[in-house]
Amino acid sequence: MDIKAKISELTDKIKNDKDIGKKFQADPVSTVEGLLGVDLPNDQVEKIVDGIKAKISLDKLGGLFGKK
């Protein structure tokens, strides 16, 4: 599994689907496991969750600095 590619894919899904976004905010680990369709150890899923949160934060910062 290409983790970087999965983080990008899942970030897009979370940002573009408000229902998934709400689920991610409420329970990120379960949401990511559901989107992956694989039950991974929590420490691995938490790393993916952290990557998604970081990517979402960077995307928001990019919007603040002139991206429209």
N, C-alpha and C positions, 0 to 999 in steps of 0.2 A: 504494500500500500504506500503510495507516494503521499506522505503526510502534508507537505506544502500544497499539493494539488487539492487534497481533500479539504484543507482549511479554506482555501480559496472558494471551492465549490460550496461548502457549507455556509461560508460567510455570505455568499451571494443569495443562497436560499433564505437565510435568516433575515437579511436586509430587505429582500423583495417580497416576502410573505409575512404580513403582519401577525397572523396567527402563530406561525412558527417563531417569530420574533418574541411574542409574548410568552410562549412556552419556554424559549431559551432563557429569558430573563427570570422566569419563575424556577426553572429546574434545568440548568444548562447540561448537566451530565446525562440525564435521561433523554433530553432532546437530541443531543449529539448521537447517543447510542441508537435512538430510533431512526435518525436520518442515515446513519451508517448501515443499519441493519445487522450490526454485529455487536455482540456483548464482549467488550474488552475490559480488562482490569481498570478499576477506577483511576489509578495513577496515570495510565496511558490516555484515558479519555480526558482527564483534567488537563493534560498537556495540550491536547487538541482544543479544548475549551479556552485555555489561556491564549493560544494562538489566534483563535477566532476573535476573542475580546480585543486583543492587541490590533488585529487587522481592522476591526470596526472602528476602534479609537483613532487609528491612523487615517482611515478614510474620512472620519469626521473632521480631523485636524486639517486635512487637505482641503476640505470644503471651506474652512475658515480662512484659509490663506489664498483665496482667489479662484479656486476651482468652482465652476458653476455648472 
